[in-house]
Amino acid sequence: MAGERPGAWFGFGFCGFGQALGSGRGRQVRNPEPLRAGVDVCRVSASWSYTAFVTRAGRLELSGSTNGAAEDCRDAWASEGLLVVIRTGTESGTELQAWTPGSALRGAPLWTQKLAPEAEVEDQARDESGAGSLPLLPGACAYVSPQPPFSRTLVPELRARRLELGAEHVLLLCAPGQVFSWGGGRHGQLGHGTLEAELEPRLLEALQGLPMAEVAAGGWHSVCVSETGDIYIWGWNESGQLALPARNLAEDKKIFTEEGLNEDGSEVNRISGAEDGAPAPFIAVQPFPALLDLPLGSDVVKASCGSRHTAVVTRTGELYTWGWGSKEAWRNLLPVMTGCHWTFGTLSLALEAFWLQSPGFTEQAPAGGGCKPYPLLAAIHGLHGKVARSIGEDGKEAHLTSGKYGQLGHKDSTSVDQPCLVEYFVEKQLQVKTVTCGPWNTYVYAVEKEKI
């Protein structure tokens, strides 16, 4: 990524906590903008409320809801509940350190682990190809978990070369190019054709015989890229993040007329109002990997997923994005209380950051504990300030309106369910080399195109 040609990092999307994202004006950046200190950055890891930047000189800087810095850092992985850092030059050599983000890297870490010298040598060799970074640990025998135990072992037979964590699931790319998945599967994000969870790594049989080069895990969707540049995508399509027709992007006030399953197992619904008068289909859940074609048949080399958006880089350096770009109103987002149970329609994006990362918050009130007031409403109200009405004992649904974030980089905040070229980099004669998505924002490294 250092390259011979001049390059820089760019950012766009949500920056409501003051993340270093372009100019940082307001709560969003809708068009790619250079990071103020982007030239020196070599790695970026973005959580919902803050971002971790690692410079080529080994300095780690945090920006957003928490701020801090540390020296002698080789890699960092950010989540709302945990910040994990690989640090060199400590008294015991190279260490894995786990911090609470709010600590701002001051005081003592939550947990440390000395990295074995042989793992270091192997990891440095892997790092030359850009593989093997966090959350996969050096030596590829364990990975980071945001919940204790912070380091979880992998069986050596998997020979992992890349690992990605979604909100509830894990994707692993092994050395021969096979893909394994495990964890929650309620949105089809595991790719095994069911909505069932998997406690142990399970091979994606649908991709057998197709060597993969990249994997990416979103909130509840998954992407992998083959060695020949083909994209396979599966999981939840609530906002068009699979580049398949999405319900939430259909026109308002359509009447649902039919539900069923395709032959490949994907969940299909139909709404009235197609141009030819026939019911128009959309895909809610795609439980098997589906082949996706980019415009002009472009080959893909990099992929990354946000909570509900997807970004890929082509072999020729173009950036395509699709999925959730944000809307004026969030409908059916907050939980509805019925009796002593919390039921969820579409999980609110605020809940993705708090509820999924916070131990003790469940969809159901504790047995025998009676109904408890929902603990996150105050946090959500403080962040957005626009709760139209709260959840009452009558069980009526609450609504929450939001600003627009522009994490797709198309100069607006429109959600799309098909791959769209980010024209900014074409207009600026820049070749995109890599992309890293945060939950609601996107970071891109690009270099000047070679002059012919």
LUMTIZA-793815 format. One line per field, with one value per residue: x, y, z of N, C-alpha, C in turn. Coordinates in pm, whole numbers. Each point is the difference from the previous one (the first is absolute). Layout:
BEGIN
nu: (X, ...)
nv: (Y, ...)
nw: (Z, ...)
cau: (X, ...)
cav: (Y, ...)
caw: (Z, ...)
cu: (X, ...)
cv: (Y, ...)
cw: (Z, ...)
END
This chain:
BEGIN
nu: (81, 124, 38, 28, -125, -16, -33, -128, -39, -119, -93, -110, -109, -36, -6, -113, 106, 14, -36, 129, -101, 99, -84, -85, -46, -71, -105, 25, 67, -67, 112, 78, 69, 114, 55, -14, 14, -71, 98, 7, -129, 20, -66, -125, -51, -123, -32, -112, 58, 95, 116, 67, 101, 65, 103, 67, 1, -115, -57, -67, -98, -73, -110, -73, -81, 112, 91, 105, 120, 70, 122, 85, -94, -29, -100, -125, -89, -96, -60, -133, 19, 83, 120, 42, 120, 76, 75, 97, 116, -91, -7, -115, 36, -54, -99, -98, -59, -86, -64, -54, -84, -81, 90, -22, 20, -66, 99, -64, 41, -114, 78, 105, 62, 105, 48, -13, 133, -30, -99, 89, 93, -90, -38, 129, 20, -102, 52, 103, -89, 7, 29, -84, -64, -6, -99, 60, 40, 118, 43, -110, 30, -31, -111, -18, -48, -109, -28, 15, 98, 87, 65, -45, 27, 79, -65, 122, -90, -54, 121, -49, -49, -129, -39, -133, -31, -121, -122, -30, 81, 67, 85, 43, 107, 5, 118, -72, -53, -17, -133, 18, -113, -25, -82, -61, -118, -62, 100, 34, 63, -33, -102, -60, -79, 36, -85, 63, 28, 129, 21, 27, 124, -79, 47, 16, -86, -81, 111, -25, 131, -36, 130, -7, 0, -128, -17, -128, -13, -129, -99, -76, 106, 28, 130, 22, 129, -26, 89, -111, -34, -64, -120, 3, -133, -23, -117, -1, -114, -15, 123, -10, 50, -91, -35, -101, -111, -12, -64, 95, 48, -99, -83, -29, -73, 96, -75, 28, 34, 130, 17, 131, 46, 118, 35, 76, -124, 25, -19, -111, -18, -127, 18, -116, -20, 33, 93, 18, -21, 107, -20, 63, 98, 25, 127, -56, 12, 131, -46, 6, 131, -16, 18, 85, -58, 120, -33, -14, -56, 13, 130, -22, 70, -85, -41, -99, -46, -96, -70, -34, 127, 31, 131, 30, 123, -3, 34, -83, -41, -114, -79, -66, -114, -65, -131, 11, -67, -111, -96, -105, -72, 14, -56, -77, 62, -77, 38, -88, -55, -5, -80, 77, -35, 123, -73, 79, -30, 29, 110, -16, 54, -73, -97, 36, 16, -119, -116, 53, 52, -121, 78, -94, 17, -121, -49, 28, -98, 83, 11, -128, 65, -112, -80, 104, 19, -16, 121, -31, -127, 52, 79, -102, -80, 100, 17, -123, -50, -42, -11, -75, 7, 0, 56, -128, -73, -52, 134, -39, 19, 128, 18, 104, 16, 68, 125, 74, 57, -50, -10, -86, 15, -134, 53, -69, -123, -10, -89, 84, -70, 93, 107, 51, 54, 104, -65, 3, 32, -100, -80, 53, -23, -78, 94, -116, 69, -66, -92, -37, -104, -44, -68, 28, 125, 80, 111, 69, 90, 46, 50, 91, -83, 54, 90, -80)
nv: (-119, -10, -94, 12, -13, 133, -20, -19, 11, -50, 83, -72, 67, -77, 123, -48, -79, 66, -116, -29, 62, 19, 94, -103, 75, 33, -76, 53, -84, 63, 68, -88, 7, 60, -100, 73, -120, -11, 85, 16, -15, -114, 13, -36, 18, -7, 48, -12, 15, -83, 52, -113, 86, -82, 74, 34, 104, -67, 115, -31, 46, 39, -6, 88, -96, -57, 62, -34, -30, -83, -24, -37, 41, -127, -20, 30, -42, 75, -6, 5, -130, 0, 40, -66, -7, -7, -12, 66, -50, -88, -2, -54, 100, -74, 88, -81, 118, -27, 104, 66, 26, 5, -97, 19, -132, 46, -11, -103, -82, -36, -24, -78, -18, -66, 54, -127, -8, -131, 38, 79, -94, -94, 81, 28, -130, -26, 89, -53, -96, 66, -127, -59, 114, 79, -77, -46, -81, 58, -73, 77, -9, 130, 49, 128, 6, 70, -128, -3, -88, 98, -110, -40, -124, -29, -99, -53, -98, 107, 14, 77, 76, -3, 90, -4, 101, -59, 50, -110, 19, -110, 62, -114, 56, -125, -55, -112, 104, -90, 10, 38, -36, 84, -30, 119, -57, 78, 62, -127, 71, -124, 11, -65, 98, 27, 16, -117, 5, 29, -97, -78, 27, 44, -92, 105, -100, 107, 27, -127, -7, 106, 1, 44, 130, 31, 38, 32, 45, 18, 87, -26, 36, -76, 20, -65, 7, -55, -95, -27, 54, -117, 60, -52, 9, 11, -34, 104, 31, 31, 41, -116, -38, -82, 125, -34, -12, 117, -52, 39, -42, -89, 43, 110, -55, -88, -83, -71, -74, -28, -115, -31, -111, 49, -53, 111, 13, 98, 88, -19, 130, 26, 110, 61, 32, -117, 41, -133, 47, -76, -88, 96, -88, -34, 9, -66, -130, -3, -123, 2, -21, 127, -36, 101, 58, 57, 128, -26, -85, 106, -28, -68, 86, 94, -34, 79, -26, 92, 68, 93, 14, -2, -23, 14, -47, 54, -90, 80, -21, -50, 87, -112, 66, -60, 11, 4, 107, -41, 24, 72, -109, -45, -93, -38, 100, 63, -64, -95, 53, -131, 28, -103, 4, 9, 47, -42, 110, 108, -61, 90, 92, 76, -89, 6, 128, 8, -41, -10, 115, 12, -62, -91, 53, -43, -83, -72, 50, 15, -132, 27, 74, -30, 97, 23, 126, 29, -52, -18, 19, 14, -107, -68, 39, -25, -111, -39, 5, -109, -51, -43, -124, -13, -113, -19, -9, 85, -4, 126, -9, 17, 126, -9, 129, 9, 40, 55, -115, -59, -113, 22, 126, 6, 81, -109, -25, -18, -87, -95, -76, 79, -65, 103, 49, 9, 98, 34, -128, -24, 92, -47, -92, -64, -84, -58, -10, 62, -71, 79, -78, 110, -10, 133, -36, 64, -75, 81, -87, 112, -32, 84, 11, -109, 90, -11)
nw: (0, 49, -87, -131, -42, -4, 126, 31, 126, -32, 43, 27, 40, 100, 53, 51, 20, -114, -59, -15, -58, -83, -35, 19, -97, 110, -30, -119, -78, -97, -11, -64, 114, -31, 68, 107, 58, -111, -37, 132, -20, 66, 115, -30, 122, -52, 118, 72, 120, -42, -38, -28, 1, -80, 39, -107, 79, 0, -33, 109, -75, 105, -72, 71, 45, -41, 69, -69, 46, -77, 43, -96, -83, -20, 85, -38, 88, -55, 116, 16, 17, -105, 41, -109, 59, -107, 112, -57, 35, 45, 133, -37, -79, -95, 27, 29, -15, 97, -53, 100, -100, 105, 10, -130, 16, 108, 89, 53, -97, -56, -105, 25, -115, 44, -110, -37, 12, 6, 81, 62, -13, 35, 100, 18, -22, 80, 85, -64, 12, 116, 18, 83, -30, 108, 49, -110, 98, 26, -99, -16, 129, -3, 53, -23, 123, -33, 24, 132, -22, 16, 30, -119, 35, -101, -56, 18, -9, 57, 48, 95, -99, 23, 92, -15, 84, -7, 2, -68, -103, -36, -83, -48, -52, -44, 23, -11, 66, 97, 12, 127, 59, 101, 102, 20, -31, 90, -62, 12, 96, 40, -85, 101, -38, 126, 100, 4, 131, -8, 90, -103, -43, -98, -80, -82, 1, 0, 69, 25, -16, 75, -24, 127, -26, 21, 126, 18, 125, -32, 25, -107, -69, -105, -26, -113, -29, -119, -21, -67, 120, 20, 13, 122, 14, 131, 53, 82, -61, 126, -28, -63, 118, -54, -32, 78, -75, 64, 101, 84, -116, 17, -91, 71, 95, -23, -67, 110, -104, 23, 64, 4, -54, -40, -114, 8, 48, -88, 99, -68, -10, -23, -69, 10, -125, -49, -85, -7, 122, -22, 98, 69, -27, 125, 35, 100, -25, -18, 29, -133, -23, -40, -126, 15, -102, -14, -16, -128, 87, 78, 10, 112, 75, 42, 123, 40, 121, -8, 88, -94, -22, -130, -1, -129, -17, -120, -90, -63, 128, -47, 61, 35, 29, 99, 18, 133, -41, 64, 84, -39, -18, 122, -74, 98, 61, 85, 111, -13, 107, 9, 101, 28, -128, -44, -97, -98, -64, -66, 40, 94, -77, 82, -13, -128, 29, 61, -52, -121, 42, 54, 88, 5, -121, 17, -91, 106, 74, 105, 1, 28, -88, -66, -40, -74, 38, -127, 25, -129, 36, 123, -22, -54, 100, 83, -73, -20, 125, -67, 122, -98, 46, 131, 42, -8, 111, -88, -1, -10, -129, 31, -33, -79, -8, -111, 15, -95, -36, -107, 71, -100, 38, -15, 91, 35, 46, -128, 46, -37, -84, -55, -48, 65, -109, 85, -59, 128, 19, -82, 53, 113, -94, 89, 35, 31, 114, 97, 66, 101, 22, 57, 115, 15, -22, -84, 7, -79, -46, -56, -119, -41, -102, -52, -26, -103)
cau: (-81, 86, 7, 90, -77, -60, -131, -57, -126, -120, -109, -134, -103, -35, 108, -73, 78, 123, 104, 80, -60, -3, -6, -63, -103, -131, -7, 20, 75, -70, 87, 134, 89, 128, 22, 95, 133, -15, 115, 86, -75, 13, -112, -117, -104, -105, -118, -111, 18, 138, 84, 141, 92, 139, 87, 116, 103, -39, -78, -144, -79, -143, -74, -144, -52, 117, 123, 121, 108, 103, 109, 44, -117, 6, -135, -105, -136, -91, -143, -57, 30, 137, 104, 110, 119, 127, 106, 137, 89, -32, 101, -7, 4, -122, -116, -139, -60, -143, -34, -132, 20, -6, 123, 87, 133, 69, -10, 36, -98, -84, 57, 114, 51, 127, -4, 116, 89, -25, -123, 36, 67, -100, -94, 65, 0, -138, -37, 47, -108, -116, -88, 41, -12, -109, -7, 79, 121, 123, 7, -125, -55, -102, -55, -52, -145, -37, -47, 93, 144, 31, 73, -63, 88, -45, 70, 107, -35, -66, 104, -67, 79, -77, -120, -83, -108, -122, -66, -30, 58, 141, 42, 141, 57, 115, 109, -36, -105, -133, -63, -74, -79, -68, -65, -143, -37, -143, -23, 62, 135, 100, 10, -20, -134, -95, 8, 46, 134, 104, 91, 137, 21, -58, 38, -105, 2, -42, 116, 102, 58, 20, 95, -30, 114, -42, -129, -41, -122, -72, -83, -66, 20, 136, 50, 134, 49, 78, 131, -20, -64, -145, -56, -111, -57, -115, -44, -115, -6, -99, 26, 62, 143, 41, -19, -119, -117, -25, -132, 2, 26, -117, -81, -89, -143, -26, -77, 67, -99, 43, 124, 40, 143, 54, 56, 128, -25, -11, -134, -48, -130, -39, -86, -66, 51, 103, -36, -86, -120, 21, 64, 145, 62, 117, 67, 20, 111, 64, 77, 109, 79, -51, 99, -38, 76, 13, -11, 111, 68, 126, 51, 15, 118, -18, -138, -21, -142, -44, -114, -99, 45, 108, 91, 101, 99, 25, 141, 48, 4, -126, -71, -145, -67, -145, -63, -62, 64, -76, -130, -53, -71, 19, -128, 7, 139, 17, -74, -138, -18, -125, 13, 133, 96, 37, 9, 68, -21, 135, 80, 47, 145, 53, 5, 112, 120, -10, -62, 79, 130, -13, -47, -117, -115, -55, -128, -106, 24, 41, -110, -43, 49, -94, 37, 94, 6, 108, 109, 76, -74, 63, 121, -42, -59, 108, 78, -74, -83, -120, -93, -133, -75, 67, -76, -85, -50, -98, 70, 4, 133, 62, 67, 119, 51, 145, 66, 46, 141, 74, 110, 24, 91, -59, -35, -131, -21, -95, 33, -11, 12, 82, 132, 12, 136, 27, 59, 100, 137, 19, 14, 126, 107, 57, -21, -25, 77, -66, -116, -32, -128, -52, -144, -75, 87, 89, 134, 56, 135, 11, 124, -13, 9, 122, -14, 39)
cav: (119, 116, 26, 103, 118, 70, -49, 54, -57, 82, -49, 56, -64, 50, 49, 72, 8, 72, -84, 65, -48, 117, 128, -20, 100, -58, -140, -86, 42, -76, -16, -29, 111, -50, 13, 109, -57, -129, -47, -83, -112, -126, -87, 66, -88, 91, -43, 92, 133, 46, -66, -17, 17, -38, 64, -80, 12, -81, 76, -24, 117, -22, 121, -16, 4, -10, 50, -46, -37, -88, -26, -139, -83, -54, -23, 29, -42, 80, -29, 84, -54, -43, 45, -96, 58, -75, 97, -49, 78, -6, -72, -144, -19, 41, -38, 31, 72, 31, 120, 59, 121, 121, 22, 85, -61, 40, -96, -138, -67, -103, -133, -3, -132, 7, -73, -86, 45, -73, 56, 129, -20, -44, 108, 101, -51, 9, 141, 55, -13, 72, -90, -35, 108, -14, -73, -123, 26, -53, -145, -52, -107, 56, 126, 92, 0, 118, -45, -96, 30, 91, -76, -130, -82, -66, -126, 22, -55, 101, 77, 126, 112, 122, -22, 120, -11, 77, 29, -125, -116, 3, -58, -34, -43, -84, 9, -50, 81, -39, 92, -59, 98, -49, 105, 15, -16, 30, 75, -70, 52, -106, -51, -145, -30, -1, 113, -57, 34, -104, 23, -26, 36, -92, 30, 39, -100, 60, 62, -102, -1, 138, 62, 137, 84, 103, -13, 119, -24, 120, -23, -129, -51, -48, 12, -53, 28, -113, 33, 53, 131, -6, 32, -81, 79, -68, 50, 90, 98, 98, 130, -19, -23, -112, 41, -69, 85, 9, 47, 135, 96, 7, 119, -9, -30, -114, -105, -129, -91, -138, -36, -136, -27, -38, -135, -3, 17, 139, 42, 95, 62, 74, 114, 46, 127, -10, 76, -78, -37, -124, 22, 18, -75, 49, -102, 40, -80, -87, -88, -62, 96, 34, 66, 138, 58, 145, 58, -22, -124, 30, -94, 60, -44, 30, 18, 30, 16, 73, -64, -31, 40, -82, 71, -85, 65, -81, -20, 123, 109, 69, -34, -14, -16, -16, -30, 106, 130, 71, 51, 103, -59, -142, -55, -134, -19, -25, -119, 13, -78, -72, -73, 18, -36, 99, -58, 93, -2, 25, 54, 135, 6, 33, -123, -80, 44, -15, -124, -117, 2, 18, -119, 19, 47, -111, 28, -42, 39, -115, -82, 32, 132, 104, 87, 106, 105, -24, 82, 73, 112, 127, 16, 27, 133, 97, 3, 48, 112, 11, -110, 55, -41, -113, -123, 1, -128, -49, -77, 65, 9, 131, 37, 80, 58, 8, 75, -79, -22, -2, -96, -58, 89, 44, 142, 13, -103, -96, -143, -64, -145, -47, 62, 132, 51, 125, 76, 94, -45, 6, 142, 49, -79, -78, -145, -51, -120, -80, 62, -50, 56, -1, -29, 100, 85, -72, 55, -47, 43, 14, 59, 66, -92, 11, 83, -75)
caw: (0, -2, -143, -48, -37, 114, 36, 123, 48, -12, 83, -22, 81, 133, 86, 105, 123, -27, -61, -105, -124, -87, 69, 129, 24, 24, 38, -114, -118, -103, -115, 51, 29, 55, 143, 26, 18, -65, -77, 84, 55, -72, 35, 58, 53, 41, 72, -21, 57, -7, -101, 34, -111, 25, -99, -42, 104, 115, 98, 0, 39, 9, -34, 12, 137, 86, -62, 67, -92, 53, -93, -19, -32, -135, -52, 98, -37, 81, 14, 105, 133, 17, -92, 7, -60, 0, 32, 3, 86, 142, 79, -30, -145, -68, 79, -34, 111, -12, 78, -15, -82, 81, 74, -83, 3, 121, 107, -33, -87, 62, -17, -90, -36, -72, -125, -16, -110, -125, -57, -56, -127, -96, -27, -82, -137, -50, -10, -127, -98, 51, 74, 133, 98, 97, 127, 3, 75, -59, 13, -59, 82, 88, -48, 101, 26, 79, 130, 60, -4, -110, -101, -18, -81, -122, -22, -99, -131, -83, -70, -29, -52, 26, 81, 12, 97, -17, 127, 70, -68, -34, -128, -3, -127, 29, -97, -135, -61, 45, 93, 111, 74, 121, 78, -24, -140, -15, -123, -112, -21, 0, -137, -7, -47, 111, 91, 126, 47, -5, 111, -44, -142, -97, -138, -93, -105, -126, -65, -20, -134, -44, 94, 33, 35, 95, 68, 74, 78, 41, 118, -15, -135, -24, -137, -27, -135, -48, -54, -135, 7, 11, 131, 52, 108, 61, 130, 13, -108, 45, -60, -130, 17, -84, -139, -48, 25, 144, 39, 53, -107, -88, 25, 115, -18, -86, 66, -10, -57, -10, 66, -32, -10, -129, -4, 71, 143, 41, 37, -99, 18, -119, 23, -121, -51, -104, -119, -88, 75, 74, 130, -8, 109, 68, 79, 138, 53, -98, 89, -75, -77, -132, -86, -33, -110, -3, -134, -93, 32, 69, 99, 133, 75, 142, 41, 141, 32, 117, 64, -102, -133, -54, -90, -64, -85, -119, -36, -63, 96, 24, 123, -10, 128, -4, 128, 79, -4, 102, -42, 87, 114, 29, 38, 58, 40, 141, 44, 45, 121, 12, 125, 57, -103, -100, -134, -88, -143, -50, 110, -28, -13, 131, 78, -46, 68, 144, 48, -38, 65, 143, 69, 85, -76, -77, -61, 90, 138, 80, 49, 135, 40, -34, -110, 36, -102, -96, 50, -101, -58, 36, -82, -137, -2, 12, -123, -116, 39, -80, 23, -19, 117, 62, 9, 117, 46, -95, -102, -130, -59, -3, -126, 21, -124, 4, -105, -113, 23, -125, 4, -132, -74, -127, 15, 61, 102, -56, 7, -131, 4, -112, 7, -62, -3, 71, -109, 50, -26, -145, -35, 52, -58, 110, -6, 134, 30, 103, 63, 132, 43, 136, -5, -75, -80, -92, -18, -128, -33, -146, -50, -129, -112, -79, -120, -120)
cu: (86, 22, 103, -76, -60, -141, -47, -126, -112, -109, -131, -99, -17, 123, -60, 73, 133, 111, 73, -45, -13, 1, -60, -108, -135, 10, 27, 88, -54, 84, 140, 83, 129, 2, 108, 142, 10, 123, 82, -70, 21, -112, -111, -96, -106, -110, -108, 34, 144, 75, 143, 84, 140, 86, 116, 113, -37, -77, -148, -72, -148, -72, -149, -46, 110, 122, 119, 102, 97, 104, 25, -117, 9, -137, -98, -133, -97, -141, -52, 37, 146, 89, 119, 117, 114, 112, 135, 80, -39, 107, 2, 3, -125, -121, -130, -61, -146, -34, -150, 18, 4, 126, 95, 145, 83, -23, 44, -105, -82, 71, 116, 40, 129, -10, 130, 86, -27, -127, 29, 64, -100, -93, 62, 5, -138, -38, 43, -108, -127, -95, 49, -12, -116, -135, 65, 133, 122, 14, -124, -59, -109, -51, -58, -150, -34, -54, 101, -36, 36, 79, -61, 80, -70, 76, 104, -36, -64, 101, -53, 97, -76, -124, -72, -114, -117, -61, -21, 69, 146, 20, 150, 40, 126, 100, -37, -111, -141, -51, -78, -78, -59, -54, -149, -32, -140, -33, 67, 144, 109, 14, -21, -142, -105, 13, 47, 140, 93, 101, 146, 15, -54, 34, -121, 6, -37, 116, 114, 48, 22, 94, -30, 126, -33, -129, -28, -131, -61, -78, -63, 7, 148, 35, 131, 31, 89, 135, -9, -76, -151, -44, -112, -48, -124, -34, -121, 7, -95, 17, 68, 148, 52, -5, -108, -121, -42, -136, 2, 29, -114, -82, -93, -141, -25, -72, 70, -103, 41, 130, 36, 151, 38, 52, 131, -16, -13, -146, -46, -137, -33, -93, -64, 70, 113, -50, -94, -127, 15, 63, 152, 66, 109, 52, 21, 121, 52, 91, 112, 82, -58, 108, -51, 92, 5, -21, 129, 81, 131, 37, 28, 124, -14, -149, -5, -149, -18, -115, -102, 41, 124, 82, 101, 91, 29, 151, 58, -11, -126, -62, -149, -56, -149, -51, -56, 80, -60, -126, -44, -63, 36, -133, 21, 139, 14, -86, -140, -18, -138, 10, 136, 109, 27, 7, 56, -50, 138, 80, 46, 152, 63, 12, 114, 125, -4, -47, 86, 132, -11, -52, -120, -121, -49, -134, -115, 34, 39, -120, -31, 38, -97, 50, 93, -1, 120, 116, 69, -72, 66, 123, -36, -56, 110, 80, -76, -94, -132, -91, -141, -91, 65, -93, -81, -48, -106, 64, 6, 144, 51, 64, 117, 45, 148, 49, 43, 152, 83, 116, 26, 87, -54, -53, -139, -13, -100, 50, -22, 18, 66, 135, 5, 144, 9, 82, 112, 141, 32, 26, 135, 121, 77, -35, -13, 76, -65, -115, -25, -127, -14, -148, -78, 89, 97, 132, 64, 143, 13, 131, -27, 15, 130, -26, 56, 76)
cv: (126, 46, 105, 129, 66, -52, 61, -77, 102, -61, 64, -81, 67, 45, 80, 10, 70, -86, 79, -55, 118, 127, -14, 101, -69, -146, -93, 65, -84, -26, -29, 126, -56, 16, 104, -51, -133, -56, -100, -125, -125, -97, 81, -107, 89, -73, 104, 141, 50, -82, -7, 10, -43, 59, -93, 6, -78, 75, -32, 124, -36, 132, -28, 11, -17, 48, -47, -39, -90, -24, -150, -95, -48, -20, 32, -44, 66, -57, 86, -49, -26, 62, -93, 54, -101, 102, -68, 83, 3, -80, -148, -27, 54, -56, 29, 64, 30, 113, 27, 128, 128, 30, 93, -46, 47, -103, -138, -61, -102, -134, 9, -146, 18, -86, -77, 46, -72, 49, 134, -14, -40, 114, 108, -44, 11, 145, 62, -8, 71, -88, -13, 109, -29, 9, -137, 31, -56, -149, -70, -117, 48, 130, 80, -18, 123, -35, -99, -143, 79, -67, -139, -82, -56, -132, 19, -49, 103, 84, 136, 102, 132, -37, 132, -25, 87, 28, -127, -121, 24, -65, -25, -48, -80, 6, -54, 79, -44, 99, -80, 112, -66, 121, 4, -7, 44, 83, -65, 36, -107, -66, -149, -38, -7, 130, -44, 49, -120, 30, -17, 40, -108, 46, 41, -92, 59, 60, -100, 1, 138, 68, 148, 74, 102, -42, 130, -30, 134, -26, -137, -48, -31, 11, -76, 24, -116, 45, 55, 132, 0, 28, -97, 66, -69, 64, 89, 109, 114, 135, -11, -29, -121, 34, -85, 87, -5, 61, 147, 105, 8, 124, -24, -38, -108, -107, -133, -105, -145, -20, -142, -13, -28, -142, -9, 24, 143, 36, 112, 52, 76, 114, 40, 125, -10, 69, -77, -47, -127, 32, 7, -71, 80, -111, 55, -70, -90, -95, -77, 108, 20, 74, 138, 52, 151, 50, -22, -125, 18, -108, 74, -56, 25, 17, 33, 26, 89, -73, -43, 54, -81, 84, -98, 85, -92, -8, 126, 123, 82, -49, -3, -19, -18, -34, 123, 129, 95, 60, 110, -60, -146, -54, -141, -30, -36, -117, 33, -90, -64, -89, 32, -35, 120, -70, 106, -17, 9, 61, 141, 0, 43, -125, -89, 36, -27, -139, -121, -6, -1, -126, 32, 53, -114, 39, -29, 43, -123, -74, 37, 140, 112, 86, 110, 107, -23, 93, 88, 122, 133, 24, 35, 141, 107, 13, 68, 116, 9, -122, 57, -35, -125, -120, 2, -138, -55, -77, 66, 25, 143, 25, 91, 55, 27, 97, -92, -6, -11, -97, -70, 89, 53, 143, 21, -109, -104, -143, -62, -150, -56, 71, 132, 50, 128, 87, 93, -42, -3, 144, 56, -77, -78, -147, -52, -130, -88, 80, -68, 68, -4, -31, 97, 91, -87, 75, -66, 50, -1, 69, 68, -104, 24, 82, -77, 92)
cw: (0, -144, -37, -30, 124, 27, 131, 36, -14, 89, -38, 82, 135, 78, 116, 132, -22, -55, -108, -134, -94, 82, 139, 32, 16, 40, -115, -106, -113, -124, 53, 19, 58, 151, 23, 18, -74, -67, 80, 51, -85, 31, 65, 49, 63, 76, -21, 44, -3, -105, 50, -126, 44, -110, -35, 102, 126, 107, -19, 50, -5, -24, 10, 144, 103, -77, 81, -103, 72, -108, -12, -24, -145, -61, 112, -56, 96, 1, 114, 139, 25, -107, 20, -81, 3, 16, 4, 101, 145, 73, -33, -150, -66, 74, -72, 123, -29, 96, -9, -80, 83, 78, -72, 8, 119, 110, -46, -91, 77, 5, -97, -27, -77, -125, -20, -117, -131, -68, -66, -138, -108, -38, -87, -146, -61, -26, -132, -108, 46, 77, 143, 104, 95, -70, 2, 66, -73, 30, -50, 78, 94, -62, 115, 14, 83, 138, 59, -40, -125, -112, -7, -101, -122, -14, -109, -139, -92, -79, -45, -59, 11, 79, 17, 96, -43, 135, 81, -61, -36, -136, 5, -139, 31, -116, -138, -68, 34, 104, 104, 70, 124, 77, -30, -148, -32, -123, -121, -24, 0, -136, -15, -44, 107, 78, 138, 35, -14, 110, -39, -147, -93, -141, -82, -121, -136, -77, -21, -145, -58, 97, 19, 43, 108, 69, 74, 68, 40, 127, -3, -145, -23, -148, -10, -148, -42, -54, -142, -2, 3, 144, 33, 129, 55, 135, -9, -106, 33, -68, -136, 8, -76, -148, -67, 32, 146, 30, 42, -105, -100, 35, 118, -44, -103, 80, -23, -40, 7, 75, -37, -3, -144, 6, 75, 149, 46, 26, -94, 41, -128, 39, -131, -50, -98, -126, -91, 69, 80, 136, -15, 118, 72, 90, 141, 61, -111, 78, -69, -69, -139, -77, -39, -109, 14, -142, -79, 33, 74, 100, 130, 69, 150, 29, 148, 21, 121, 63, -103, -136, -38, -95, -57, -88, -117, -28, -64, 90, 14, 131, -29, 140, -21, 139, 66, -8, 100, -60, 94, 125, 14, 47, 53, 54, 148, 45, 46, 121, 0, 123, 61, -101, -90, -134, -93, -143, -62, 114, -35, -4, 130, 86, -45, 78, 149, 42, -30, 73, 152, 67, 88, -72, -88, -57, 95, 141, 80, 56, 144, 44, -29, -114, 50, -108, -90, 30, -102, -54, 30, -86, -143, -10, 6, -127, -112, 32, -72, 18, -5, 117, 54, 5, 129, 38, -94, -114, -135, -43, 1, -135, 33, -134, 15, -105, -112, 4, -127, -4, -134, -88, -130, 6, 58, 103, -47, 19, -137, 15, -126, 6, -75, 13, 83, -94, 45, -41, -149, -41, 43, -54, 107, -17, 143, 20, 106, 60, 134, 47, 152, -7, -86, -83, -79, -11, -122, -12, -153, -35, -134, -110, -78, -127, -120, -97)
END
